[in-house]
Amino acid sequence: MAGEQIFLKTIVMLTQLPICIYDRQGNELEKYEIIERNANEYESALIKEINRRLQTEEVVMMEYDAVLPVRVYGLRGKERHYLLGPFAYGSLDSKEIKTYMRRGKIEDFPRIQIRESLLAANLVFNGVTDRENGIDLLESSPGEDEDIRMHSLINEELRQSDNFQSNHTQDEENILYRYIEQGDAEYLKKNYDYMILSHPMILEDARRNEEYMAVIGISLASRAAIRGGLTSKEGFLANDIYLKKLSACRNIQEIHDLQKEASIYFAAQVRKKRQAGNSNLYVERCKKRILSGIQETAGAGQLAKEMGLSEDYLSKLFRQYEGVSVTEYILNVKIEAACNMLKYSDRQIGAIADYLNFCSLSYFSRVFKKRMGMSPQQYRGNIMRQ
């Protein structure tokens, strides 16, 4: 199973397409995803229906509903079922769709092109079934050209031709990430070179193969650090920084050195967090709630109600452990998100204000300028000139 895990994790990291594995009775066994999201009651029923159909069908493709451009694939393996998605293959940015999702308490979906999703489904199906002949889902997709089908076939051929290569075991993987989760940076500094996990060649380009494996390794390290005590925001931010550094690596040795650096860094951050001991259960739960629902307008009163606390007591806890009020913390998080959108997306400023649920563009601009010392337009302009 270790080889299958590496294979599935690689697909998830390269495409951001969530993959969940079920047994034949529909019980969840494993789940791989970039950003954790919880299935609501409707999604659970949809998943149950797909698992039911997979009892008699090899491949199931289902739309999420009649409103959202969201899809789920179901694939029947030799002993288990594989569900890919749900994922959005179209825009979810219109006001109507955002309102629909907010009212239905539907979490956001990863954005993936149909072509990429079909290629991933092909690879998963052909990689996990025991059939003599695989399946080409692209044949059922009008408009897909021969180059795309060849891309799928070539990648699958490369994967199969390298199956003889050794893989690390789940126990070896658990040992490495346990040291990160426990914050034992000193041990990793001394012994990391003896703990490097072996993996197969899934690409002909050796440097590219190591880069892809490093993406998985760094991401797993960040999640181990989050389990060790880092907030999701801290873990994912450091993860993104190291993935950007990874793109600048010029050779395999630099890739290995960076992955080692990332593992030690994450362990060190866990150790600092534990030594500081400066955290509070309610505050941390609120921070995760704020970060997971950044588009929502939930204020201090709603958060206090969800935590079962009075608003005054929650505000006192936030000032004690974060140094700011709940309202100020929420605004700080939203402005930080706005900075990232202004820097890394081409979304209009009004759309950013709407996405973050500011009551008006003028209010968003005032809050942004107060914290950043410049208007959103000036901030984006400075970024463009750099």
Order of alpha helices (4+ residues) and beta strands (2+ residues): alpha-beta-beta-alpha-beta-beta-beta-alpha-alpha-alpha-alpha-alpha-alpha-alpha-alpha-alpha-alpha-alpha-alpha-alpha-alpha-alpha
